[in-house]
């Protein structure tokens, strides 16, 4: 039974790893394009394209109950709010500090699961969480002063953790695509409203890319790093526990560092190696450790 459980969960772990690889590939792209397009405008355009594309691909599979649509609304609100808080916090703190503080969802996820749903977290899962947090700190942490930006980013991390926990409870295999579209739609609305706020956009409307290169970046962010990764996360979290998913998702900064070295011209450092190995060890513990209680699917 244990081996059967591992075989069932392995594709979900691989899906989460693929998702984090895509997320990691976006850092140097976003760092480049936000010098030409305001952050709020970029997010609104990105998620609008992702929503439309996935809705067209889904077709009849978009049919879902009002209950499922309500779940998507809640999940989208959580994710969209976390995006805005993280972006606002980044304007007031260093990117390295923001990366570490956002990664604290690895710790917050099992805590929220235990607090809200009384989920039992194994000692192996806690050890993996600690290892992943150490790895994130080594990769990203270069000093910290608690201020406005840091507080906003900590709030974003907790809300991201809430999204992971909620997705693990609300996602079901037969509603993956529909749930993904609703989430993307809600995120688009939240980002568009943010872009409309005074001082958030460079003009009266949303600024669009003005070159073929920038359009390619936006399309990649929308279709691959938006629509595809949302489906992968929703599908995978219907099959693995939230605390396990959070640890695997800690691979994002490792992928980001790898892409920065391979494509962004950065050098390999001891910090990258130690932090990356700690996170990889945490993921190994999660995959090989004892299985916890299965994710409860709601009727």
WONOR-V660811 format. One record per residue. N is the residue number from 1. RES is the residue in one letter. PHI is phi as a letter, one per 40 degrees, with the letter a starting at -180 (999 if undefined). PSI is psi in degrees with one decimal (NA if undefined). BURIAL is # if it has 24 or more other ideal C-beta (glycine too) atoms within 12 Angstrom, else .. Layout:
n: [N;N]
res: [RES;RES]
phi: [PHI;PHI]
psi: [PSI;PSI]
burial: [BURIAL;BURIAL]
This chain:
n: [1;2;3;4;5;6;7;8;9;10;11;12;13;14;15;16;17;18;19;20;21;22;23;24;25;26;27;28;29;30;31;32;33;34;35;36;37;38;39;40;41;42;43;44;45;46;47;48;49;50;51;52;53;54;55;56;57;58;59;60;61;62;63;64;65;66;67;68;69;70;71;72;73;74;75;76;77;78;79;80;81;82;83;84;85;86;87;88;89;90;91;92;93;94;95;96;97;98;99;100;101;102;103;104;105;106;107;108;109;110;111;112;113;114;115;116;117;118;119;120;121;122;123;124;125;126;127;128;129;130;131;132;133;134;135;136;137;138;139;140;141;142;143;144;145;146;147;148;149;150;151;152;153;154;155;156;157;158;159;160;161;162;163;164;165;166;167;168;169;170;171;172;173;174;175;176;177;178;179;180;181;182;183;184;185;186;187;188;189;190;191;192;193;194;195;196;197;198;199;200;201;202;203;204;205;206;207;208;209;210;211;212;213;214;215;216;217;218;219;220;221;222;223;224;225;226;227;228;229;230;231;232;233;234;235;236;237;238;239;240;241;242;243;244;245;246;247;248;249;250;251;252;253;254;255;256;257;258;259;260;261;262;263;264;265;266;267;268;269;270;271;272;273;274;275;276;277;278;279;280;281;282;283;284;285;286;287;288;289;290;291;292;293;294;295;296;297;298;299]
res: [X;X;X;X;X;X;X;X;X;X;X;X;X;X;X;X;X;X;X;X;X;X;X;X;X;X;X;X;X;X;X;X;X;X;X;X;X;X;X;X;X;X;X;X;X;X;X;X;X;X;X;X;X;X;X;X;X;X;X;X;X;X;X;X;X;X;X;X;X;X;X;X;X;X;X;X;X;X;X;X;X;X;X;X;X;X;X;X;X;X;X;X;X;X;X;X;X;X;X;X;X;X;X;X;X;X;X;X;X;X;X;X;X;X;X;X;X;X;X;X;X;X;X;X;X;X;X;X;X;X;X;X;X;X;X;X;X;X;X;X;X;X;X;X;X;X;X;X;X;X;X;X;X;X;X;X;X;X;X;X;X;X;X;X;X;X;X;X;X;X;X;X;X;X;X;X;X;X;X;X;X;X;X;X;X;X;X;X;X;X;X;X;X;X;X;X;X;X;X;X;X;X;X;X;X;X;X;X;X;X;X;X;X;X;X;X;X;X;X;X;X;X;X;X;X;X;X;X;X;X;X;X;X;X;X;X;X;X;X;X;X;X;X;X;X;X;X;X;X;X;X;X;X;X;X;X;X;X;X;X;X;X;X;X;X;X;X;X;X;X;X;X;X;X;X;X;X;X;X;X;X;X;X;X;X;X;X;X;X;X;X;X;X;X;X;X;X;X;X]
phi: [999;c;c;c;c;c;c;c;c;d;d;c;c;c;c;c;c;c;c;c;c;c;d;c;c;c;c;c;c;c;d;c;c;c;c;b;b;d;d;c;c;c;c;c;c;d;c;c;c;c;c;c;c;c;c;c;c;c;f;c;c;c;c;a;c;c;c;c;c;c;c;c;c;c;c;c;c;c;c;c;c;c;d;c;c;c;c;c;c;c;c;b;a;c;c;c;c;c;c;c;c;c;c;c;c;c;c;c;c;c;c;c;c;c;c;c;b;f;c;c;b;c;c;c;c;c;c;c;c;c;d;c;c;c;c;c;c;c;c;b;c;b;h;a;b;c;a;d;c;c;c;c;c;c;c;c;c;c;c;d;c;c;c;c;c;c;c;c;c;c;c;b;d;c;b;d;c;c;c;c;c;c;d;c;c;c;c;c;c;c;c;c;c;c;c;c;c;d;g;c;b;c;a;c;b;c;c;b;d;b;a;c;c;c;c;c;c;c;c;c;c;c;c;c;c;b;c;c;c;c;c;c;c;c;c;c;c;c;b;b;c;d;c;c;c;c;c;c;c;c;c;d;c;c;c;d;c;c;c;c;c;c;b;b;g;c;c;c;b;c;d;c;c;c;c;c;c;c;c;c;c;c;c;c;c;c;c;c;c;c;c;c;c;c;c;c;c;c;c]
psi: [-39.6;-45.3;-35.8;-39.9;-41.7;-42.3;-33.7;-37.6;-21.0;-46.7;-34.5;-41.5;-41.9;-37.5;-42.6;-38.8;-42.2;-41.1;-46.2;-31.3;-43.4;-46.4;-43.2;-30.6;-12.5;-16.8;-49.9;-24.5;-46.4;-40.1;-33.7;-48.6;-26.1;-7.0;-12.4;-23.2;129.4;146.3;-48.2;-39.8;-41.3;-46.6;-43.4;-44.5;-44.8;-51.0;-26.2;-45.0;-42.4;-43.4;-48.6;-45.3;-46.7;-35.5;-40.3;-40.2;-38.6;-42.1;-123.1;-19.1;-5.4;-15.5;127.4;164.4;162.4;-33.5;-44.1;-39.5;-37.9;-38.0;-42.8;-36.5;-46.6;-45.9;-41.8;-39.5;-43.2;-48.6;-43.6;-42.7;-40.9;-40.6;-45.9;-43.5;-41.2;-43.5;-43.0;-39.6;-35.8;-26.9;-12.9;11.0;165.4;149.7;-36.7;-41.1;-40.9;-41.4;-43.1;-46.9;-37.9;-38.0;-6.9;-5.5;-21.1;-38.2;-42.0;-29.6;-54.9;-31.3;-45.1;-41.1;-40.5;-37.5;-45.9;-46.0;4.1;32.4;143.0;120.6;123.0;160.1;-32.7;-41.6;-39.3;-41.0;-41.9;-39.2;-43.3;-44.4;-44.7;-39.3;-41.5;-43.9;-43.0;-42.0;-44.9;-39.6;-37.8;-22.8;121.0;41.3;152.2;130.7;127.2;118.8;-167.3;-47.7;-40.7;-39.6;-42.2;-41.0;-38.0;-41.0;-41.0;-40.4;-42.0;-40.0;-37.9;-42.4;-40.9;-37.6;-41.9;-45.4;-46.2;-40.4;-38.3;-29.0;-33.9;-20.6;133.0;145.8;-33.2;1.4;18.0;-52.3;-47.8;-42.3;-37.4;-43.4;-44.8;-43.0;-46.9;-39.3;-45.6;-42.1;-40.5;-46.0;-44.8;-44.6;-38.4;-40.7;-38.3;-39.3;-26.1;-12.6;147.6;132.9;-6.1;-23.9;160.5;-5.5;-172.6;-22.8;-178.6;126.8;127.2;161.3;146.4;16.1;157.4;-37.2;-44.7;-35.5;-38.4;-40.6;-46.2;-42.0;-38.1;-45.4;-35.3;-51.7;-42.9;-53.1;-2.2;-73.7;-50.7;-46.7;-31.6;-41.4;-43.8;-44.9;-43.2;-41.3;-46.7;-38.1;-4.8;-4.8;-11.7;159.6;147.0;-41.7;-36.5;-42.5;-41.5;-40.1;-45.0;-38.9;-13.4;-7.2;-13.4;-50.9;-25.3;-47.3;-41.0;-42.9;-40.7;-43.7;-34.8;-35.7;-46.4;-39.3;-18.9;0.2;10.4;160.9;150.0;134.8;162.0;-37.7;-45.1;-44.3;-48.7;-47.2;-42.8;-42.2;-37.3;-42.4;-41.1;-40.1;-38.7;-42.0;-38.3;-42.6;-42.3;-44.5;-34.7;-10.6;177.3;145.2;136.0;-165.1;140.4;153.4;130.6;123.5;132.5;145.3;NA]
burial: [.;.;.;.;.;.;.;.;#;.;.;#;#;.;#;#;#;#;#;#;#;#;#;#;#;#;#;#;#;#;.;.;#;#;.;.;#;#;#;#;#;#;#;#;#;#;#;#;#;#;#;.;#;#;#;.;.;#;.;.;.;#;.;#;.;.;.;#;.;.;#;#;#;#;#;#;#;#;#;#;#;#;#;#;#;#;#;#;#;#;.;.;#;.;#;#;#;#;#;#;#;#;#;#;#;#;#;#;#;#;#;#;#;#;.;.;#;.;#;.;#;#;.;#;#;#;#;#;#;#;#;#;#;#;#;#;#;#;#;#;#;.;.;.;.;.;.;.;#;#;.;#;#;#;#;#;#;#;#;#;#;#;#;#;#;#;#;#;#;#;#;#;.;.;#;#;#;#;#;#;#;#;#;#;#;#;#;#;#;#;#;#;.;#;#;.;.;.;.;#;#;.;.;.;.;#;#;#;#;.;.;.;.;#;.;.;#;#;#;#;#;#;#;#;#;#;#;#;#;#;#;#;#;#;#;#;#;#;#;#;#;#;#;#;#;#;#;#;#;#;#;#;#;#;#;#;#;#;#;#;.;.;.;.;.;.;.;.;.;.;#;#;.;.;#;#;.;#;#;#;#;#;#;.;#;#;#;.;#;.;#;#;.;.;#;.;.;.;.]
